[in-house]
Amino acid sequence: MQPHALLIGYFYARCIAGEGELFNIAIDPTYQGQGWGSVLLEAMIKHLGEAGAECIWLEVRESNAAAQALYQKHGFKLVNRRKHYYACTNGRREDAWVMQKKWGED
């Protein structure tokens, strides 16, 4: 039998001049709610720290309470809001939460 790999999630991030930025993180819906988001977020934090990031920035929809809770659990703090940043399917707009994690502030 051949070993196989299963992709259940990914993150897309970068580190420039000591600042990390998370652009996207996703877990296959079949595997959500099982702790994989935390595992992947921890890996991303570690990876950016090793790349020299002194802090990490991200944006999240105001309505995405599950993601906000995950980020807060891992030391991210709300530092700003971007009014009407996201377009919604109903034609309205939704605020973005700008969150930041600095090492040593957990």
N, C-alpha and C positions, 0 to 999 in steps of 0.2 A: 504494500500500500504506500502511495506517495504522500508525503506530508503536504499540507495545504495551509494557506493563510486566508484569513477572513478580515476584510476591511469593515470595521464597524464605526469608524469615526476619523476625523482629521482636524487639524488646525492650520491656519494660514496666518503667519506672523512675521515680523521683521524686527531687527535691532539696528538702529542708526544713531551714532554719536551718543551712546549710553542710554538711549530711550527705546524701550520695546513697545511694539504696537500689535495688538491682536486684531486682525481683520475679520476672521471668521473661525468658528469652532462648531462642529456638528457631530452628532451621534445618530446613527441609524435609529429610526423610531422603534424598531423591534428591541433595541438594547437600552433605550432610555429608561431612567428610573432604577437602574441597577448599579449605579456608582461609576459608570464608565466616563461620564462627563468630568468627574473629579479626577480620575486617573489621567485623563488626557490633559486637563487644565494644569495639573501638577507637573506633567512632562513638559508642557509648554513653558511654564514658569522656570523650571530647571534649565531648559534649553536656552531661553533668553538670558537668564542669569549667567550661564557659561559663555554666552556671546558678548557679555559686558554690559547688559542692561542694568541700570541703577533704578529704573522704575518701568512700569508697564501701563500703557493706556489702552482703553477700549471704549466702545459705545454699545449701548443696548437699548432696545425699545422700552419705553416707559411701561408698556403693558406686559412685558416678559418677566413676570415675577419669579418664575423658576430659574431663569438665567441670572437675575439679580441676586437671588439667594445663594446660588452657586458661587458667584464672584465674591460676594461678601464673606462667605464661608472661607474663602481662600485669601482674604486680606485686602480685597479691593474696596475702595471707598468712593462714594459719590462726591465728585468735586465740581460738577457743573451740569447744566442742561442745555441742550440745543433745541430751541422751540421749533416745532413744525418740521423736524428734520426728515422723518420718514413719511412716504406716501402710503396711504391705506387703500384697500380695494374699494371702499365706499366713497372715495373722493376726498375724504378728510385727511388731515395730517396728524402725525403723532410725534411727541417729543422724544429725543434721545437723551439717555443718561450718559454722561461722560464719567467714567470711573478710572481710578488710578491705584496701583499698588506700588508702594515703595518698600524696599528691603529694610527690615528692622522696625516696621510699624505694625506688625501682625498683632 
